[in-house]
């Protein structure tokens, strides 16, 4: 059996316009014990940058291939491999780097410059997960691992776990934990002081040198943990409420910890199926 899904999207902000599309196919075989996933997607973005008279452009294309295998009535495993490529304006127009510049002998001013990132980026992601049901406990467990690598020089690992516990006939309690760890991009610098990099004003320069002080490109770890309640109501209605704690911390011992976010996240949701 072959199912096809096609998607299109458009997102607009005062300084950003994004158009996207996607195509996915899911094929079941081996008496529906094996499912093969194939997908392709693309986006074309236009960014308003203050020093350019026309909008800058960014293009992205992504491919994914994966398989889900039912090992038993209680256990399944999934493995996905994806690749993506971005080209064009990949910098953040609101991010700057700082360097002390001697304007006159003995007088140094901390001047800021727009960051300069490479004009292309390839990324690869390997994702594996397992789901296991425990009928005697009226529960199920889900665990996954994701490895990410890109041509910025970043390697990242993600571990995600969740436990689904049925309480009564309609209520599910789901505690969960997520851990994320990444290395810094090769051109990340908290500041340019002490380096031989010479920043310049103006549009990104594809020939380099490259530099960014965006903390999202630094070496860091994040921890997300919390719980969610899911209640199955009448006539296809489903309600959920969740509380999560999100902690981010730098690991390079250079970037101040104040640059990293911490948050308490509360969500309420309702879903209707027909």
C-alpha positions as CSV (number, residue, x, y, z in Angstrom):
1,X,0.0,0.0,0.0
2,X,1.4,3.4,-1.0
3,X,0.3,6.6,0.6
4,X,1.3,10.0,-0.7
5,X,1.2,13.4,1.1
6,X,1.9,16.8,-0.5
7,X,2.4,19.9,1.5
8,X,2.9,23.6,0.8
9,X,3.4,26.5,3.2
10,X,3.9,30.2,3.3
11,X,5.1,32.2,6.3
12,X,5.4,36.0,6.3
13,X,6.9,38.5,8.7
14,X,7.9,42.1,8.3
15,X,11.4,41.1,7.4
16,X,11.1,37.5,6.3
17,X,9.1,35.6,3.7
18,X,9.3,31.8,3.4
19,X,7.7,29.5,0.9
20,X,8.0,25.7,1.3
21,X,6.8,22.4,-0.2
22,X,7.1,18.7,0.7
23,X,6.3,15.3,-0.8
24,X,6.3,12.1,1.3
25,X,5.5,8.5,0.5
26,X,4.9,5.7,3.0
27,X,4.9,2.1,1.7
28,X,3.8,-1.0,3.8
29,X,5.0,-4.5,2.9
30,X,6.0,-7.7,4.6
31,X,2.4,-8.2,5.7
32,X,2.5,-4.6,7.0
33,X,5.3,-5.4,9.4
34,X,7.7,-3.1,7.6
35,X,7.1,0.5,6.5
36,X,9.4,2.4,4.2
37,X,9.5,6.2,4.2
38,X,10.8,8.5,1.5
39,X,10.5,12.2,1.4
40,X,11.7,15.4,-0.2
41,X,11.2,19.0,0.8
42,X,12.4,22.5,-0.2
43,X,12.1,26.1,0.9
44,X,12.9,29.5,-0.7
45,X,13.2,32.4,1.7
46,X,13.6,36.1,1.3
47,X,15.2,38.1,4.0
48,X,15.1,41.9,4.4
49,X,18.6,43.1,5.4
50,X,19.1,46.7,6.5
51,X,22.2,47.2,4.3
52,X,20.7,45.7,1.1
53,X,18.2,47.5,-1.1
54,X,16.6,44.2,-2.1
55,X,15.8,41.1,-0.1
56,X,18.5,38.5,0.3
57,X,17.6,34.9,-0.7
58,X,18.1,31.5,1.0
59,X,17.4,28.1,-0.6
60,X,17.1,24.7,1.1
61,X,16.5,21.2,0.0
62,X,16.0,18.1,2.2
63,X,15.8,14.4,1.6
64,X,14.8,11.6,4.0
65,X,14.7,7.8,3.8
66,X,13.6,5.6,6.7
67,X,12.3,2.2,7.7
68,X,10.1,1.1,10.6
69,X,10.1,-2.6,11.5
70,X,7.6,-4.3,13.8
71,X,9.6,-6.8,15.9
72,X,6.7,-8.1,17.9
73,X,3.1,-7.1,18.8
74,X,4.7,-4.9,21.5
75,X,7.9,-3.6,20.0
76,X,8.9,-1.6,16.9
77,X,12.1,0.1,15.8
78,X,12.6,3.0,13.4
79,X,15.7,4.3,11.6
80,X,15.8,7.4,9.4
81,X,18.6,9.0,7.5
82,X,18.3,12.6,6.2
83,X,20.4,15.0,4.2
84,X,19.9,18.7,3.6
85,X,21.6,21.5,1.8
86,X,21.2,25.3,2.3
87,X,22.6,28.0,0.0
88,X,22.4,31.8,-0.1
89,X,22.1,34.2,2.7
90,X,22.6,32.0,5.8
91,X,23.7,34.7,8.3
92,X,21.4,36.2,10.9
93,X,21.0,39.9,10.1
94,X,20.5,40.8,13.8
95,X,23.7,39.1,15.1
96,X,26.9,41.0,15.5
97,X,30.5,40.3,16.6
98,X,32.6,42.6,18.7
99,X,36.3,43.6,18.3
100,X,38.3,46.3,20.0
101,X,39.8,48.6,17.4
102,X,42.4,51.3,18.1
103,X,40.9,54.4,16.5
104,X,43.7,56.7,17.6
105,X,46.9,55.7,19.4
106,X,46.0,54.6,22.9
107,X,42.3,54.7,22.4
108,X,40.5,51.4,21.7
109,X,36.8,51.2,21.1
110,X,34.7,48.0,21.1
111,X,33.1,48.1,17.7
112,X,30.5,45.7,16.4
113,X,30.2,44.1,12.9
114,X,27.6,42.0,11.2
115,X,28.5,38.3,11.4
116,X,29.8,36.5,8.3
117,X,28.7,32.8,7.8
118,X,29.5,30.5,4.8
119,X,27.1,30.8,1.9
120,X,26.4,27.0,1.9
121,X,25.7,24.3,4.4
122,X,25.3,20.6,4.2
123,X,23.8,18.6,7.0
124,X,23.3,14.9,7.8
125,X,21.0,13.4,10.5
126,X,20.7,9.8,11.7
127,X,17.7,9.0,13.8
128,X,16.9,5.7,15.6
129,X,14.0,5.0,18.0
130,X,12.2,2.2,19.6
131,X,8.7,1.8,21.0
132,X,7.7,-0.9,23.5
133,X,4.3,-1.6,25.0
134,X,3.8,-3.1,28.4
135,X,0.2,-4.4,28.4
136,X,0.4,-5.8,32.0
137,X,1.3,-2.3,33.3
138,X,-1.0,-0.5,30.9
139,X,2.0,1.5,29.7
140,X,4.4,2.1,26.9
141,X,7.9,3.4,26.6
142,X,9.5,5.4,23.8
143,X,13.3,6.2,23.4
144,X,15.2,7.8,20.5
145,X,18.7,8.9,19.6
146,X,19.7,11.4,17.0
147,X,23.1,12.2,15.6
148,X,23.7,15.4,13.6
149,X,26.7,16.6,11.6
150,X,27.1,19.6,9.3
151,X,29.8,21.4,7.2
152,X,29.9,24.1,9.8
153,X,31.8,21.6,11.9
154,X,29.0,20.9,14.4
155,X,28.3,17.5,15.8
156,X,25.2,17.0,18.0
157,X,23.7,14.2,19.9
158,X,20.1,14.0,21.2
159,X,18.6,11.5,23.5
160,X,14.8,11.6,24.1
161,X,12.8,9.3,26.4
162,X,9.1,9.2,27.4
163,X,6.8,6.9,29.4
164,X,3.1,6.7,28.7
165,X,1.1,5.5,31.6
166,X,-2.6,4.9,31.3
167,X,-4.6,6.0,34.4
168,X,-8.2,4.8,34.2
169,X,-9.8,4.5,30.8
170,X,-9.3,8.0,29.4
171,X,-6.3,9.6,31.0
172,X,-2.6,9.1,30.1
173,X,0.3,10.5,32.1
174,X,3.5,11.0,30.2
175,X,6.7,12.1,31.9
176,X,9.7,12.7,29.6
177,X,13.3,13.7,29.4
178,X,15.4,15.1,26.6
179,X,19.2,15.7,26.5
180,X,21.0,17.6,23.7
181,X,24.8,18.2,23.3
182,X,26.6,19.9,20.5
183,X,30.1,21.0,19.5
184,X,30.7,24.6,18.3
185,X,30.8,25.7,14.7
186,X,34.3,26.0,13.4
187,X,33.9,29.8,13.0
188,X,32.2,30.6,16.3
189,X,33.9,33.3,18.4
190,X,32.5,34.9,21.4
191,X,34.5,38.0,20.5
192,X,37.3,38.7,18.0
193,X,39.7,40.2,20.4
194,X,43.0,38.2,20.4
195,X,42.4,36.9,16.9
196,X,43.9,38.0,13.6
197,X,40.4,38.1,12.0
198,X,39.7,41.5,10.4
199,X,35.9,42.1,10.1
200,X,34.4,44.5,7.6
201,X,31.2,46.3,7.2
202,X,28.7,45.3,4.5
203,X,27.2,42.2,2.9
204,X,28.4,38.7,3.7
205,X,31.6,37.8,1.9
206,X,31.5,34.2,0.5
207,X,35.3,34.1,0.3
208,X,35.6,34.6,4.1
209,X,36.9,35.0,6.7
210,X,33.9,33.6,8.6
211,X,32.9,34.5,12.2
212,X,29.8,34.5,14.4
213,X,29.1,35.2,18.0
214,X,25.6,33.6,17.9
215,X,25.4,31.5,21.1
216,X,23.3,29.0,19.2
217,X,26.5,28.0,17.3
218,X,28.6,27.5,20.5
219,X,29.4,24.3,22.3
220,X,26.4,23.7,24.6
221,X,24.0,21.3,26.3
222,X,20.3,21.5,26.9
223,X,18.1,19.6,29.3
224,X,14.3,19.3,29.0
225,X,12.2,17.4,31.5
226,X,8.6,17.5,32.5
227,X,5.2,15.7,32.3
228,X,2.1,15.8,30.2
229,X,-1.5,14.8,30.8
230,X,-3.6,13.5,27.9
231,X,-7.4,13.1,28.3
232,X,-9.5,11.4,25.6
233,X,-12.9,13.0,25.7
234,X,-16.1,12.2,23.9
235,X,-16.8,12.4,20.2
236,X,-13.1,12.5,19.0
237,X,-12.0,15.2,21.4
238,X,-8.6,15.1,23.1
239,X,-7.3,17.5,25.7
240,X,-3.7,17.8,26.9
241,X,-1.8,19.9,29.4
242,X,2.0,19.9,30.0
243,X,4.7,21.5,32.1
244,X,8.4,21.3,31.1
245,X,11.6,22.8,32.4
246,X,14.1,23.9,29.8
247,X,17.8,24.5,30.8
248,X,20.5,25.5,28.4
249,X,24.2,25.8,29.3
250,X,27.4,26.6,27.5
251,X,30.3,24.1,27.7
252,X,33.2,26.1,26.1
253,X,34.1,27.9,29.3
254,X,34.3,31.2,27.4
255,X,30.8,32.2,26.5
256,X,29.0,33.7,29.6
257,X,26.3,31.5,31.0
258,X,24.0,34.5,30.9
259,X,23.8,34.1,27.1
260,X,21.9,30.8,27.5
261,X,18.2,30.5,28.0
262,X,16.2,28.9,30.8
263,X,12.5,28.6,30.8
264,X,9.4,27.0,32.4
265,X,7.0,26.0,29.6
266,X,3.3,25.4,30.1
267,X,1.1,24.2,27.2
268,X,-2.6,23.5,26.8
269,X,-4.0,21.8,23.8
270,X,-7.2,20.4,22.3
271,X,-7.5,18.1,19.2
272,X,-10.6,17.0,17.4
273,X,-10.6,14.0,15.0
274,X,-13.3,13.0,12.6
